[in-house]
Amino acid sequence: MAKGKFPGMPGNMNNMLKQAQKMQQDMMRAQQELEEKTVEASVGGGAVTVQFTGKKELTQIKIDPDVLSDEVEMLEDLILAAVNEGIRKVDELAEAHMGKITGGMNLPGMF
């Protein structure tokens, strides 16, 4: 058997390792870029707006003063909806950002 080759595996093992290392470096760089991004989600026609970092850290909540005269339960529902929408947007951003590197490979738990 030739050095660095395995039966049934195309290509050179060294090349595969180099590609894996490059992908890992690219993913680390993309993760850092993602952490610097922010997303904003708004619900109730702008009644509640939240902002998240790419690390899913809630950094800002804005509440339209007109909503404060409404029922507390409604405001709580709006805040929950805005936070959940913000998290969904961060997930979409991460999937799109990291998908460029992984080429659509399904790598659960990576981001």
C-alpha positions, 0 to 999 in steps of 0.5 A, spaced: 500 500 500 502 506 498 504 511 503 498 516 505 493 512 501 488 507 504 484 502 499 477 505 498 479 512 500 480 517 494 486 522 494 492 523 499 491 523 506 495 529 507 491 533 503 485 531 506 488 533 513 490 539 510 483 541 507 480 539 514 485 544 518 483 549 513 476 548 514 477 548 521 481 555 521 475 558 516 470 556 521 474 559 527 474 565 523 467 565 521 465 564 528 469 570 530 466 574 525 459 572 527 460 574 534 461 581 532 455 581 528 448 584 531 441 582 529 434 586 531 427 583 531 421 587 532 414 585 534 407 588 534 409 594 529 415 596 533 412 596 539 418 592 542 424 591 539 430 587 541 437 586 539 442 580 539 449 579 538 451 573 534 453 569 540 445 570 542 447 575 547 441 580 548 444 587 548 438 591 548 430 592 549 426 598 546 419 598 548 414 604 545 412 608 550 405 607 548 405 600 549 406 601 557 399 603 557 396 596 555 396 590 559 402 587 562 400 581 560 400 583 553 407 587 554 410 580 556 407 577 550 410 582 546 417 581 549 417 574 549 415 574 541 421 579 540 426 575 544 424 569 540 424 572 534 431 575 535 434 568 537 431 565 530 434 571 526 441 569 530 440 562 528 439 563 521 445 568 520 449 563 523 447 557 519 448 562 513 454 564 515 457 558 517 454 554 511 458 558 506 464 554 509 461 547 510 458 547 504 451 545 506 454 539 510 450 538 516 454 538 522 450 538 528 452 542 534 457 546 531 454 553 531 
